[in-house]
Amino acid sequence: MFRRLVVPLLLLSLVSFAPAQYSPGRQVAAIRHQLPEFRDISVWKGRAGLARFSPLGTFLAVSGKTADVAIYNTATGELVTKIDGKGFTAFSFSPDEKHVIAQNRADGSMTVHEVEAGTHVRDIRGLGKVSNMSKLMGGAGIINELNGIFPVTVLEMGNVPATRDWKHLLVNKNDREFEIVDFASGEHRYDIKHANFNSGWEAAKLTLALLGGVSGAGTAGYLMLGSISNPQFSANGRYLLIASGNKKPTLWKMEDGSMVSKFESDSRIFYSKFSPDETMVATSDFDGVTRIWKTENGELVTSIGSKKEEGVIAGWSTDSKRVFVNPTGKGDLAAYDALTGEKLYDFAGSASQGAIFSDDQSLVFTTPHKNKRVLFQVWETATGKLLATVPREKKQDAVITVKWNPNNKLIATADGFKKPVHVWNVSGELIQVLEHSTPPMEFSQDGTLLATGGIVPGQKKADIGYLWEFYLDQPERLAKAFLQN
């Protein structure tokens, strides 16, 4: 009898909830497992955090204390294996969940491991003088996700540059030359020569980016980061676009490695995003001009913006008919017709570089522009309709990281590296504060699980991870979870 009483009491102490405080609609998640191997983000030490689910949610990989990555079984909470290296900048699960691949910080090389056994399968060597900034950022296309919440995005491990089906991996030789590798065999398929390598320009870009950030010209500095090797695969892996800071980004067919086009621009290109249907790709240059191109032949479709009205491509509508452009100076996030470049509507009051889209691009989270009375807003992208405005309390910090639940019902935010994760619905209602949780955070693809960092109650310097389970519309299961875990 004593044991039956002690276990629930200990759990309730840990998550700071009591059964009497439970009310349906206000608490939607309970801790499913603790993750003691988790090691948190460190801004000052430049230590990247990781919280990544396998595609089916069977496994969860987190940044580890005794190894670079620790992998847990989400059903049992058991530690499956640990994978170590010399520091990783990117980490991904294969679609079938049988393998993981990690990209090393030092030289861009990759290692493939079996998940269950943790055994090493093969190495894919790094091939040259990859720029320091590329080593820092890791992965492929991660610059395209820097939509204003910079610190956490930079300090989270990226995804390994691979096509969605994992047939092809991209190996960076030196930010100008690349190699396509077959994942299954590790064998070389073909080389891609994007441009001539210039070590002096690489060093200059890094210096200018850092100076831009330090001097207070934050937008210019951060945009400069995007000029360092930013390859991106189209959704189904048919095309690859490389925008590495020159005036001629290159578009390639993955089937045979042939070049489709070199896009002409008046300024250096640093951002790009493919349309969901792969028929077009948008690029944004350092002058703030966004251009839409056909992937079939590289023809220019339309242009958006100018030096006086600078912007950066932020996303596409699901039907590929509209593009969303973030201003780099004053102005609001706006929707444009992808074929004509005509401005359709604004998302009024949204801050420059502050838009975070839901997985299907149907909703967008924006932070306000110089308005300390608003914490964030939620919009419908198809119409520009404002769904919610969340007020900001006095002395409340601004949101620094955001994650959408894939079911579009919930949003997780944090306003500091050591601040708890807040869970909201799309109407802007605060549903639950996940006590003792911290970034990084990540939802499983089915939306039922959320992994977060955290602290041990009473030990503020101790880091731990938590796996939260959501019980949307199932209050009886939630109440039971609090008592049984």
C-alpha positions as CSV (number, residue, x, y, z in Angstrom):
1,M,0.0,0.0,0.0
2,F,2.8,2.4,0.9
3,R,4.6,1.8,-2.4
4,R,1.4,2.5,-4.4
5,L,1.1,5.8,-2.6
6,V,4.8,6.9,-2.9
7,V,5.2,6.3,-6.7
8,P,2.3,8.6,-7.8
9,L,3.4,11.2,-5.2
10,L,6.9,11.3,-6.5
11,L,5.7,11.7,-10.1
12,L,3.3,14.4,-9.2
13,S,6.1,16.2,-7.5
14,L,8.3,15.9,-10.5
15,V,5.8,17.4,-13.0
16,S,4.3,19.9,-10.5
17,F,0.7,18.7,-11.1
18,A,-1.8,17.4,-8.7
19,P,-5.0,15.4,-9.7
20,A,-7.2,18.0,-8.1
21,Q,-5.7,20.7,-10.4
22,Y,-6.4,18.8,-13.6
23,S,-9.1,20.3,-15.8
24,P,-9.8,19.0,-19.4
25,G,-8.5,21.3,-22.0
26,R,-5.8,22.8,-19.8
27,Q,-3.4,20.0,-19.5
28,V,-2.8,17.8,-22.6
29,A,0.6,16.2,-21.9
30,A,2.2,14.1,-19.3
31,I,5.8,12.9,-18.9
32,R,6.1,9.4,-20.5
33,H,9.9,8.9,-19.8
34,Q,12.9,10.7,-18.4
35,L,16.0,10.8,-20.6
36,P,19.0,10.9,-18.2
37,E,21.6,10.8,-21.0
38,F,20.3,14.1,-22.5
39,R,22.8,17.0,-22.6
40,D,21.4,20.4,-23.1
41,I,22.3,23.3,-25.4
42,S,25.1,25.5,-24.3
43,V,25.3,28.9,-25.9
44,W,28.6,29.9,-24.5
45,K,30.3,26.6,-25.2
46,G,28.8,26.3,-28.7
47,R,27.3,22.9,-27.8
48,A,24.6,21.8,-30.2
49,G,21.4,20.2,-28.9
50,L,19.5,17.4,-30.5
51,A,15.9,16.0,-30.2
52,R,15.0,14.0,-33.2
53,F,12.4,11.2,-33.7
54,S,12.7,8.4,-36.2
55,P,10.1,8.6,-39.0
56,L,7.7,6.2,-37.3
57,G,8.4,7.5,-33.8
58,T,10.0,4.2,-32.6
59,F,13.2,5.9,-31.6
60,L,14.3,9.2,-30.2
61,A,17.9,10.6,-30.7
62,V,19.1,13.2,-28.2
63,S,22.4,15.0,-27.6
64,G,24.2,12.9,-25.1
65,K,26.4,13.3,-22.0
66,T,28.8,10.4,-22.5
67,A,28.5,10.3,-26.3
68,D,27.5,12.7,-29.0
69,V,24.1,11.1,-29.5
70,A,22.0,8.8,-27.3
71,I,19.1,6.8,-28.9
72,Y,16.1,5.8,-26.8
73,N,13.1,3.5,-27.5
74,T,10.1,5.8,-27.2
75,A,7.7,2.9,-26.0
76,T,9.9,1.6,-23.2
77,G,12.2,4.6,-22.4
78,E,15.2,2.2,-22.6
79,L,18.5,3.5,-23.9
80,V,19.1,1.6,-27.2
81,T,22.6,2.7,-28.1
82,K,25.1,5.6,-28.1
83,I,27.0,7.0,-31.1
84,D,30.1,9.0,-30.6
85,G,32.4,11.0,-32.8
86,K,34.4,14.3,-32.8
87,G,31.3,16.4,-32.6
88,F,28.3,16.2,-34.9
89,T,26.6,19.1,-36.9
90,A,23.9,16.9,-38.5
91,F,22.1,13.7,-37.6
92,S,19.3,11.8,-39.4
93,F,17.3,8.5,-39.3
94,S,16.8,6.5,-42.4
95,P,13.2,6.2,-43.6
96,D,13.0,2.6,-42.5
97,E,14.5,3.4,-39.1
98,K,17.2,0.8,-39.5
99,H,20.1,3.2,-39.8
100,V,21.3,6.6,-38.6
101,I,23.8,8.8,-40.3
102,A,25.9,11.5,-38.5
103,Q,27.9,14.3,-40.1
104,N,31.2,15.2,-38.4
105,R,31.9,18.8,-37.6
106,A,35.6,18.7,-38.4
107,D,35.6,17.7,-42.1
108,G,32.0,17.1,-43.1
109,S,32.6,13.3,-43.2
110,M,29.7,11.0,-42.4
111,T,29.3,7.7,-40.4
112,V,26.5,5.2,-40.9
113,H,25.3,3.0,-38.0
114,E,22.7,0.4,-37.4
115,V,20.2,1.7,-34.8
116,E,19.3,-1.4,-32.8
117,A,22.8,-2.8,-32.5
118,G,24.6,0.5,-32.6
119,T,27.2,-1.1,-34.9
120,H,29.2,0.9,-37.3
121,V,28.3,0.2,-41.0
122,R,30.6,2.5,-43.0
123,D,32.3,5.9,-43.3
124,I,31.8,8.4,-46.0
125,R,34.9,10.6,-46.1
126,G,34.9,14.3,-46.1
127,L,36.6,15.6,-49.2
128,G,38.2,19.0,-48.7
129,K,38.4,22.4,-47.2
130,V,34.8,22.9,-46.1
131,S,34.3,26.5,-44.8
132,N,34.2,27.1,-41.1
133,M,30.6,28.4,-41.3
134,S,29.5,25.3,-43.1
135,K,31.0,23.2,-40.4
136,L,29.2,25.2,-37.8
137,M,25.8,25.1,-39.5
138,G,25.9,21.5,-40.7
139,G,23.3,19.7,-42.8
140,A,21.8,20.8,-46.1
141,G,19.4,23.7,-46.5
142,I,19.5,24.6,-42.8
143,I,20.1,28.3,-43.7
144,N,16.6,28.2,-45.3
145,E,15.1,27.4,-41.9
146,L,16.7,30.5,-40.2
147,N,13.5,32.5,-40.2
148,G,14.4,34.8,-37.4
149,I,14.7,32.6,-34.3
150,F,18.4,32.4,-34.9
151,P,20.1,31.2,-31.7
152,V,18.3,27.9,-31.1
153,T,18.3,27.0,-34.8
154,V,22.0,27.5,-35.1
155,L,22.6,25.5,-31.9
156,E,20.5,22.5,-33.0
157,M,22.0,19.8,-35.1
158,G,20.8,20.0,-38.7
159,N,19.6,17.1,-41.0
160,V,22.1,15.2,-43.0
161,P,22.0,16.3,-46.7
162,A,20.0,13.5,-48.3
163,T,17.1,13.0,-50.7
164,R,13.9,12.1,-49.0
165,D,14.1,8.5,-50.1
166,W,17.8,8.4,-49.0
167,K,19.0,7.1,-52.3
168,H,21.5,10.0,-52.6
169,L,23.7,11.7,-50.0
170,L,25.4,15.0,-50.7
171,V,29.1,15.3,-49.7
172,N,30.5,18.8,-49.5
173,K,34.1,19.0,-50.8
174,N,34.8,22.7,-50.4
175,D,31.5,24.7,-50.8
176,R,32.1,24.8,-54.6
177,E,32.5,21.1,-55.5
178,F,30.2,18.3,-54.3
179,E,29.9,14.6,-54.6
180,I,26.8,12.5,-54.8
181,V,27.0,9.2,-52.9
182,D,24.8,6.2,-53.0
183,F,23.5,5.6,-49.4
184,A,23.0,1.9,-49.7
185,S,26.5,1.1,-50.9
186,G,28.4,4.2,-49.9
187,E,29.7,4.3,-53.5
188,H,30.5,7.4,-55.5
189,R,27.9,8.2,-58.2
190,Y,29.1,11.5,-59.7
191,D,30.7,14.9,-58.9
192,I,29.0,18.2,-59.1
193,K,31.2,21.3,-59.9
194,H,29.2,24.3,-58.8
195,A,32.0,26.9,-59.1
196,N,35.6,27.5,-58.6
197,F,36.7,27.4,-54.9
198,N,38.1,30.7,-53.5
199,S,39.5,30.3,-50.0
200,G,39.9,34.1,-49.6
201,W,36.2,34.7,-50.3
202,E,35.2,32.0,-47.9
203,A,37.2,33.6,-45.1
204,A,35.8,37.0,-46.0
205,K,32.2,35.8,-45.8
206,L,32.7,34.4,-42.4
207,T,34.3,37.6,-41.1
208,L,31.6,39.8,-42.7
209,A,28.8,37.7,-41.2
210,L,30.3,37.8,-37.7
211,L,31.0,41.6,-38.0
212,G,27.5,42.2,-39.3
213,G,25.9,40.4,-36.3
214,V,28.2,42.0,-33.7
215,S,27.8,45.6,-35.1
216,G,24.0,45.4,-34.7
217,A,23.4,45.0,-38.4
218,G,21.9,41.7,-37.4
219,T,19.8,41.1,-40.5
220,A,22.7,41.8,-42.9
221,G,25.1,39.7,-40.9
222,Y,22.8,36.7,-40.6
223,L,21.8,36.9,-44.3
224,M,25.5,36.7,-45.1
225,L,25.6,33.3,-43.4
226,G,23.3,32.1,-46.1
227,S,25.9,32.7,-48.7
228,I,27.9,29.9,-47.4
229,S,27.2,26.6,-49.2
230,N,23.4,26.1,-49.0
231,P,22.4,23.1,-51.1
232,Q,18.8,22.0,-51.2
233,F,17.0,19.0,-52.6
234,S,13.5,19.3,-54.1
235,A,10.7,17.5,-52.2
236,N,10.9,14.2,-54.2
237,G,14.7,14.4,-54.8
238,R,14.5,15.1,-58.5
239,Y,16.5,18.3,-58.4
240,L,19.4,19.9,-56.4
241,L,20.0,23.6,-56.1
242,I,23.2,25.0,-54.8
243,A,23.3,28.6,-53.6
244,S,26.8,29.3,-52.2
245,G,27.0,33.0,-52.4
246,N,28.0,33.6,-56.0
247,K,25.7,35.3,-58.6
248,K,25.0,32.0,-60.4
249,P,23.3,29.3,-58.3
250,T,23.2,26.0,-60.1
251,L,20.3,23.6,-60.7
252,W,21.0,19.9,-61.2
253,K,19.0,16.8,-62.2
254,M,19.7,14.1,-59.6
255,E,18.9,11.3,-62.1
256,D,22.2,11.7,-64.0
257,G,23.9,14.7,-62.4
258,S,23.4,16.9,-65.4
259,M,23.1,20.7,-65.0
260,V,19.8,22.2,-65.8
261,S,20.7,25.9,-65.5
262,K,22.9,28.5,-64.0
263,F,20.5,31.2,-62.7
264,E,21.7,34.8,-63.5
265,S,21.5,37.4,-60.8
266,D,22.7,40.9,-60.2
267,S,23.8,40.0,-56.7
268,R,24.9,37.0,-54.6
269,I,22.3,34.3,-54.0
270,F,21.9,33.0,-50.4
271,Y,18.4,31.7,-50.0
272,S,16.3,29.2,-52.1
273,K,13.2,27.1,-51.7
274,F,11.6,24.6,-54.1
275,S,7.8,24.6,-54.7
276,P,6.1,21.6,-53.2
277,D,5.3,20.3,-56.7
278,E,9.0,20.7,-57.8
279,T,8.0,22.7,-60.9
280,M,9.6,26.0,-59.6
281,V,12.3,27.2,-57.3
282,A,12.5,30.6,-55.6
283,T,15.9,32.3,-54.9
284,S,16.6,35.5,-53.0
285,D,19.8,37.5,-53.5
286,F,21.8,39.9,-51.3
287,D,19.9,42.9,-52.8
288,G,16.7,41.5,-51.5
289,V,15.2,40.5,-54.9
290,T,13.3,37.1,-55.0
291,R,13.1,35.4,-58.4
292,I,11.0,32.4,-59.4
293,W,12.4,30.0,-61.9
294,K,11.1,26.9,-63.8
295,T,13.0,23.7,-62.7
296,E,12.3,22.1,-66.1
297,N,14.5,24.5,-68.1
298,G,15.7,27.2,-65.7
299,E,13.6,30.0,-67.3
300,L,12.7,33.0,-65.2
301,V,9.0,33.2,-64.3
302,T,8.8,36.5,-62.3
303,S,10.7,38.7,-59.9
304,I,9.6,40.1,-56.5
305,G,11.0,43.0,-54.6
306,S,13.9,45.4,-55.2
307,K,16.8,47.1,-53.4
308,K,14.3,49.5,-51.8
309,E,11.9,46.7,-50.9
310,E,14.2,43.9,-49.9
311,G,12.9,40.4,-49.0
312,V,13.8,36.8,-48.5
313,I,11.8,33.8,-49.6
314,A,10.1,32.2,-46.6
315,G,7.9,29.5,-48.0
316,W,5.4,28.3,-50.6
317,S,1.7,27.5,-50.4
318,T,0.8,23.8,-50.5
319,D,-0.6,24.2,-54.0
320,S,2.6,25.9,-55.2
321,K,0.5,29.0,-56.4
322,R,1.8,31.5,-53.9
323,V,5.1,32.4,-52.3
324,F,5.7,34.0,-49.0
325,V,8.4,36.6,-48.7
326,N,9.9,38.0,-45.5
327,P,11.2,41.6,-45.5
328,T,14.8,42.2,-44.5
329,G,14.1,45.7,-43.4
330,K,10.8,47.4,-42.7
331,G,7.5,45.7,-43.8
332,D,5.5,42.6,-43.2
333,L,5.5,39.0,-44.3
334,A,3.5,39.0,-47.6
335,A,2.0,36.6,-50.0
336,Y,2.6,36.9,-53.8
337,D,1.3,35.1,-56.9
338,A,4.1,32.8,-57.9
339,L,3.5,33.2,-61.7
340,T,2.9,37.0,-61.9
341,G,4.7,38.3,-58.8
342,E,1.6,40.3,-57.9
343,K,1.3,41.0,-54.1
344,L,-1.8,39.4,-52.8
345,Y,-1.9,40.3,-49.1
346,D,0.2,41.1,-46.0
347,F,0.5,39.6,-42.6
348,A,0.3,42.9,-40.9
349,G,2.7,43.7,-38.0
350,S,4.9,40.6,-38.4
351,A,8.6,41.1,-37.7
352,S,11.3,40.8,-40.3
353,Q,12.7,37.3,-40.3
354,G,10.1,36.0,-37.8
355,A,7.9,33.6,-39.7
356,I,7.6,29.9,-38.7
357,F,5.4,27.8,-41.0
358,S,3.5,24.7,-40.0
359,D,4.7,21.5,-41.8
360,D,2.1,21.8,-44.5
361,Q,2.5,25.6,-44.8
362,S,-1.2,26.1,-44.2
363,L,-0.5,28.1,-41.0
364,V,2.2,30.5,-40.0
365,F,3.5,31.8,-36.6
366,T,4.9,35.3,-36.6
367,T,6.6,37.5,-34.1
368,P,5.6,41.2,-33.9
369,H,7.5,44.1,-35.3
370,K,8.5,46.5,-32.5
371,N,5.4,45.7,-30.4
372,K,6.2,44.6,-26.9
373,R,2.5,44.1,-26.2
374,V,2.2,41.1,-28.5
375,L,4.0,37.8,-28.0
376,F,3.0,36.2,-31.3
377,Q,0.3,35.9,-33.9
378,V,-1.1,32.9,-35.9
379,W,-2.3,33.3,-39.4
380,E,-4.0,31.2,-42.2
381,T,-1.6,31.3,-45.1
382,A,-4.2,30.7,-47.9
383,T,-6.1,33.9,-47.1
384,G,-3.9,35.9,-44.7
385,K,-6.7,35.7,-42.1
386,L,-5.5,36.4,-38.5
387,L,-6.5,33.5,-36.3
388,A,-4.9,34.6,-33.0
389,T,-3.0,37.4,-31.3
390,V,-1.3,36.4,-28.0
391,P,-0.6,39.3,-25.6
392,R,2.9,39.7,-24.1
393,E,3.1,40.1,-20.3
394,K,5.2,42.8,-18.7
395,K,8.9,41.8,-18.5
396,Q,8.2,38.6,-20.5
397,D,11.0,37.7,-22.9
398,A,10.4,37.3,-26.6
399,V,10.0,33.8,-28.1
400,I,13.3,32.3,-29.3
401,T,12.2,29.0,-30.6
402,V,9.0,27.5,-32.0
403,K,7.9,24.1,-33.1
404,W,4.6,23.2,-34.7
405,N,2.7,20.0,-33.9
406,P,2.3,18.2,-37.2
407,N,-1.5,18.0,-36.6
408,N,-1.6,21.8,-36.7
409,K,-3.5,21.9,-33.4
410,L,-0.7,22.9,-31.1
411,I,2.4,25.1,-31.0
412,A,5.3,24.7,-28.6
413,T,7.4,27.8,-27.8
414,A,10.2,28.8,-25.4
415,D,11.4,32.3,-24.5
416,G,14.8,31.3,-23.2
417,F,17.3,28.4,-23.2
418,K,16.5,27.7,-19.6
419,K,12.8,28.7,-19.7
420,P,10.0,26.1,-19.7
421,V,8.2,25.1,-22.9
422,H,4.7,26.5,-23.4
423,V,2.0,24.7,-25.4
424,W,-0.6,26.7,-27.2
425,N,-3.5,26.0,-29.5
426,V,-3.9,27.8,-32.8
427,S,-6.5,30.1,-31.2
428,G,-3.7,31.5,-29.0
429,E,-4.9,29.9,-25.8
430,L,-2.2,28.7,-23.4
431,I,-2.9,25.0,-22.9
432,Q,-0.1,23.9,-20.6
433,V,3.3,25.0,-19.3
434,L,5.6,21.9,-19.3
435,E,7.2,22.3,-16.0
436,H,11.0,21.8,-15.8
437,S,11.3,21.5,-19.6
438,T,13.7,23.5,-21.8
439,P,14.8,23.7,-25.4
440,P,15.6,21.9,-27.7
441,M,12.2,20.4,-28.4
442,E,10.7,18.3,-31.2
443,F,7.4,16.7,-32.0
444,S,7.1,13.2,-33.4
445,Q,5.6,13.0,-36.9
446,D,2.3,11.7,-35.6
447,G,2.1,14.6,-33.2
448,T,1.5,12.4,-30.1
449,L,5.0,12.9,-28.5
450,L,7.2,15.8,-27.7
451,A,10.8,15.6,-26.7
452,T,12.4,18.4,-24.7
453,G,15.4,19.2,-22.6
454,G,14.9,19.9,-19.0
455,I,16.2,20.3,-15.5
456,V,15.9,18.1,-12.5
457,P,13.7,19.7,-9.8
458,G,15.9,21.2,-7.1
459,Q,19.0,20.9,-9.2
460,K,18.9,23.8,-11.6
461,K,22.3,23.1,-13.1
462,A,21.5,19.5,-13.9
463,D,20.3,18.7,-17.4
464,I,17.9,15.9,-18.3
465,G,15.5,15.1,-21.1
466,Y,11.8,14.4,-21.0
467,L,9.6,12.6,-23.4
468,W,6.0,14.0,-23.2
469,E,2.9,12.1,-24.4
470,F,-0.1,14.1,-25.6
471,Y,-3.6,13.0,-24.9
472,L,-5.7,15.3,-27.0
473,D,-9.4,14.8,-26.5
474,Q,-8.7,12.0,-24.1
475,P,-8.7,13.5,-20.6
476,E,-9.3,10.2,-18.9
477,R,-6.1,8.8,-20.3
478,L,-4.2,11.9,-19.2
479,A,-5.4,11.7,-15.7
480,K,-4.5,8.0,-15.6
481,A,-1.0,8.8,-17.0
482,F,-0.3,11.2,-14.1
483,L,-1.0,8.4,-11.6
484,Q,0.6,5.4,-13.4
485,N,3.9,6.7,-14.8
